[in-house]
Amino acid sequence: MRRIEFEADTIEELVDMARRWVAGYPVLAADSAAQGEPAVEELEAVLRRIKSPASLQFLREVAARSLGGEALPIDDALRARCGVPPRRPFVGVLGVANRTMRRRAGRDLVTWDPVGQGYRVSAADAHVVASVLGGPTPD
């Protein structure tokens, strides 16, 4: 039997690693060659397909916050920066990025961090988002 090991400093990092590993292997068969995580080029292609200004602003902000080691909470200030009316659902803004990423690369781009009570992207993805989209635009 194959053995997979993960090593991390916190349980949250460990769970994130395991989730990312599972997402990269949609079908685990004993004889099939496993695919690695999606390439940077795939993420860049996903980012170029996203046209929603609100989703692009959200991705810039979540990437910047993730690079700083923090989660991005959904609040009225973020809604205002993304052009979403206060107290309105944010699901559509978040869904654009994740649906596009799932279709192209087979995994979510943005994940919920229960400890930080907000959303995050992996550090590798955050670097790509920041290089392709730039930093958050001011209010």
Secondary structure, DSSP 8 states (H G I E B T S, - for coil): --------SSHHHHHHHHHHHHHT-SS--SSS----S--HHHHHHHHHH---HHHHHHHHHHHHHHHTT--B---HHHHHHHT--TT---HHHHHHHHHHHHHHHSS-SSEEETTTTEEE--HHHHHHHHHHH-S----
